[in-house]
Amino acid sequence: MIDNWTLRTEILEIAHRWPQVFIAFLLGSLLGWGAALIFPTSYRAQTEIYVAYNADAIYRNPDDYKNWQFEELDAYIVSNDVLSETMQRLRQQDPYWLDTKIKDLKPNLRTFWRSAGRWRLVTDWSDQPHATQLSQTWTEVILEKTSQAATHAQAVLDLEAQIAAHSRDEVTIRLQFTQLTQLKNALETWRQAQDPAGNQPLDTLARWRLQFLAASIASQVPVDLALLAEFPAQGDPASAYFPAIDQAIIALDESVAVVERQLTDLTAQREALLEQWKIESQASHNLTAHLTIEPISIENSSARPVRSTSQMALVGGSLGLLLWALVWLARPLYKAGR
């Protein structure tokens, strides 16, 4: 009966049945050892790299940008660009890899990281020499590729600064072009509205407006406008202003043409910089020049078995003991049900 069950009694009974316990452990160990022989273990190699980020102060949300950059780096490490170069070098080193595809490598390559600092690059493969070879080659390619990407990323930053400077210059030149065009149109409009004879005296308001336009032209056009500086006297007819106005219009025409050429050149230069920026941005693989990636350990990456035969035997023996214990504990319930 279950009511008569006591721990002391069970312990004594188990002690008398120790051969059964030993046999359960032995059988489980043999099964674990056999499973290790039937299903051979893979080998794991590990290298470490140092990753740092040093641009926290220049972004509105530096932590978000930093984490995004780490994720981009993590994705690039196992990208086709890195793995294709790794595969090419492996094939040059050892004919063993000739039939291996990139898709065969990806499931066996992993990265472990939390933030900046040590990043672990873990490689699993079916045999020890090739696991070590794969790990070292993969790490070397990562260091070279990320160094190249950082160079292109720095070029992206430089190009962005140049593009921004060209954009500011374009704004300034466009503003100057607009001002010169407005001044020219204002003078032409006044000139066309005047009587060709120009015998009527110029009224005071119109004279002030011409003086204002003359001052504006003098600040915009780098030519000698002495005729504008020597205005006709108050009450002189409009025809007295015609020589200065005509010369000012000619000077403005020349200045507008010069500024228009400058604007065209700046636009062409900016578009060329944008094309170069696209090329460098693609070559940077979305990585930033603010990342620092250095090796920590490459040579000491000899692969080790993921699980040993003794571990499998121990696990099998433990499972054998657990199974025997479950059967033993179920005995009182079985007896009670009979």
Backbone hydrogen bonds, N-H to C=O, Kabsch-Sander energy under -0.5 kcal/mol:
donor,donor_aa,acceptor,acceptor_aa,energy
4,N,1,M,-0.9
5,W,2,I,-1.9
10,E,6,T,-1.9
11,I,7,L,-2.6
12,L,8,R,-2.1
13,E,9,T,-2.3
14,I,10,E,-2.7
15,A,11,I,-2.4
16,H,12,L,-1.5
17,R,13,E,-0.8
17,R,14,I,-0.6
18,W,15,A,-0.9
20,Q,17,R,-1.3
21,V,17,R,-1.2
22,F,18,W,-2.6
23,I,19,P,-2.7
24,A,20,Q,-2.5
25,F,21,V,-2.2
26,L,22,F,-2.7
27,L,23,I,-3.0
28,G,24,A,-2.2
29,S,25,F,-2.4
30,L,26,L,-2.5
31,L,27,L,-2.4
32,G,28,G,-2.5
33,W,29,S,-2.7
34,G,30,L,-2.5
35,A,31,L,-2.4
36,A,32,G,-1.8
37,L,33,W,-1.4
38,I,34,G,-2.4
39,F,35,A,-2.9
43,Y,125,W,-3.9
44,R,304,R,-3.7
45,A,123,T,-2.8
47,T,121,L,-2.1
48,E,297,S,-1.6
49,I,119,W,-2.2
50,Y,294,E,-3.9
51,V,49,I,-0.5
51,V,117,G,-2.6
52,A,292,T,-2.6
54,N,290,H,-1.7
58,I,55,A,-1.2
59,Y,56,D,-0.8
65,Y,61,N,-2.2
66,K,62,P,-2.8
67,N,63,D,-2.6
68,W,64,D,-2.3
69,Q,65,Y,-2.3
70,F,66,K,-2.2
71,E,67,N,-2.3
72,E,68,W,-2.3
73,L,69,Q,-2.5
74,D,70,F,-2.6
75,A,71,E,-2.4
76,Y,72,E,-2.3
77,I,73,L,-2.1
78,V,74,D,-0.8
78,V,75,A,-0.5
79,S,76,Y,-1.7
83,L,79,S,-2.6
84,S,80,N,-2.7
85,E,81,D,-1.1
86,T,82,V,-2.2
87,M,83,L,-2.9
88,Q,84,S,-2.1
89,R,85,E,-2.2
90,L,86,T,-2.3
91,R,87,M,-2.1
92,Q,88,Q,-1.4
93,Q,89,R,-1.6
94,D,90,L,-2.6
97,W,94,D,-1.6
98,L,95,P,-2.0
99,D,96,Y,-0.5
100,T,97,W,-1.3
104,D,101,K,-1.0
105,L,101,K,-0.9
105,L,102,I,-0.8
106,K,102,I,-1.9
108,N,105,L,-2.0
109,L,106,K,-1.6
110,R,122,V,-2.4
112,F,120,R,-2.3
117,G,51,V,-3.3
119,W,49,I,-2.7
120,R,112,F,-2.6
121,L,47,T,-2.9
122,V,110,R,-2.7
122,V,120,R,-0.6
123,T,45,A,-3.0
124,D,108,N,-2.2
125,W,43,Y,-2.4
131,A,127,D,-1.6
132,T,128,Q,-2.3
133,Q,129,P,-2.4
134,L,130,H,-2.6
135,S,131,A,-2.2
136,Q,132,T,-2.4
137,T,133,Q,-2.2
138,W,134,L,-2.6
139,T,135,S,-2.2
140,E,136,Q,-2.2
141,V,137,T,-2.3
142,I,138,W,-2.3
143,L,139,T,-2.4
144,E,140,E,-2.1
145,K,141,V,-3.2
146,T,142,I,-2.6
147,S,143,L,-1.5
148,Q,144,E,-2.2
149,A,145,K,-2.7
150,A,146,T,-2.2
151,T,147,S,-1.7
152,H,148,Q,-2.0
153,A,149,A,-2.5
154,Q,150,A,-2.2
155,A,151,T,-1.7
156,V,152,H,-2.1
157,L,153,A,-1.9
158,D,154,Q,-2.3
159,L,155,A,-2.7
160,E,156,V,-2.5
161,A,157,L,-1.9
162,Q,158,D,-2.1
163,I,159,L,-3.0
164,A,160,E,-2.3
165,A,161,A,-2.1
166,H,162,Q,-2.6
167,S,163,I,-2.4
168,R,164,A,-2.2
169,D,165,A,-2.3
170,E,166,H,-2.6
171,V,167,S,-2.1
172,T,168,R,-2.2
173,I,169,D,-2.9
174,R,170,E,-3.0
175,L,171,V,-2.2
176,Q,172,T,-2.3
177,F,173,I,-2.8
178,T,174,R,-2.4
179,Q,175,L,-2.4
180,L,176,Q,-2.7
181,T,177,F,-2.3
182,Q,178,T,-2.4
183,L,179,Q,-2.4
184,K,180,L,-2.6
185,N,181,T,-2.7
186,A,182,Q,-2.3
187,L,183,L,-2.3
188,E,184,K,-2.7
189,T,185,N,-2.6
190,W,186,A,-2.1
191,R,187,L,-2.9
192,Q,188,E,-2.6
193,A,189,T,-1.3
194,Q,190,W,-0.6
194,Q,191,R,-0.9
202,L,236,D,-2.2
207,R,203,D,-2.2
208,W,204,T,-2.4
209,R,205,L,-2.0
210,L,206,A,-2.1
211,Q,207,R,-2.2
212,F,208,W,-2.5
213,L,209,R,-2.4
214,A,210,L,-2.4
215,A,211,Q,-2.3
216,S,212,F,-2.2
217,I,213,L,-2.5
218,A,214,A,-2.4
219,S,215,A,-1.2
220,Q,216,S,-0.6
220,Q,217,I,-1.2
221,V,217,I,-3.1
223,V,221,V,-1.8
225,L,223,V,-0.8
228,L,225,L,-0.7
229,A,225,L,-1.5
230,E,226,A,-2.0
231,F,229,A,-1.2
236,D,233,A,-2.1
238,A,200,Q,-1.8
239,S,198,G,-1.9
240,A,237,P,-1.4
241,Y,238,A,-1.9
242,F,238,A,-0.5
242,F,239,S,-0.7
245,I,241,Y,-2.4
246,D,242,F,-2.9
247,Q,243,P,-2.2
248,A,244,A,-2.4
249,I,245,I,-2.4
250,I,246,D,-2.1
251,A,247,Q,-2.5
252,L,248,A,-2.6
253,D,249,I,-2.4
254,E,250,I,-2.1
255,S,251,A,-2.4
256,V,252,L,-2.9
257,A,253,D,-2.0
258,V,254,E,-2.2
259,V,255,S,-2.8
260,E,256,V,-2.3
261,R,257,A,-2.0
262,Q,258,V,-2.3
263,L,259,V,-2.6
264,T,260,E,-2.1
265,D,261,R,-2.6
266,L,262,Q,-2.7
267,T,263,L,-2.3
268,A,264,T,-2.2
269,Q,265,D,-2.6
270,R,266,L,-2.6
271,E,267,T,-2.3
272,A,268,A,-2.2
273,L,269,Q,-2.4
274,L,270,R,-2.3
275,E,271,E,-2.1
276,Q,272,A,-2.2
277,W,273,L,-2.6
278,K,274,L,-2.2
279,I,275,E,-1.8
280,E,276,Q,-2.7
281,S,277,W,-2.9
282,Q,278,K,-2.1
283,A,279,I,-2.0
284,S,280,E,-1.4
285,H,281,S,-0.6
285,H,282,Q,-0.9
286,N,281,S,-1.0
287,L,284,S,-1.8
291,L,288,T,-1.4
292,T,52,A,-2.8
294,E,50,Y,-2.5
296,I,48,E,-2.4
297,S,48,E,-1.8
301,S,298,I,-0.5
301,S,299,E,-1.3
304,R,44,R,-2.6
306,V,42,S,-2.9
312,M,308,S,-2.0
313,A,309,T,-2.4
314,L,310,S,-2.5
315,V,311,Q,-2.7
316,G,312,M,-2.6
317,G,313,A,-2.7
318,S,314,L,-2.5
319,L,315,V,-2.4
320,G,316,G,-2.2
321,L,317,G,-2.4
322,L,318,S,-2.4
323,L,319,L,-2.5
324,W,320,G,-2.3
325,A,321,L,-2.6
326,L,322,L,-2.2
327,V,323,L,-2.2
328,W,324,W,-2.6
329,L,325,A,-2.6
330,A,326,L,-1.4
331,R,327,V,-0.6
331,R,328,W,-1.0
334,Y,330,A,-2.0
335,K,331,R,-2.7
336,A,332,P,-2.5
337,G,333,L,-1.4
338,R,334,Y,-0.5
338,R,335,K,-0.9
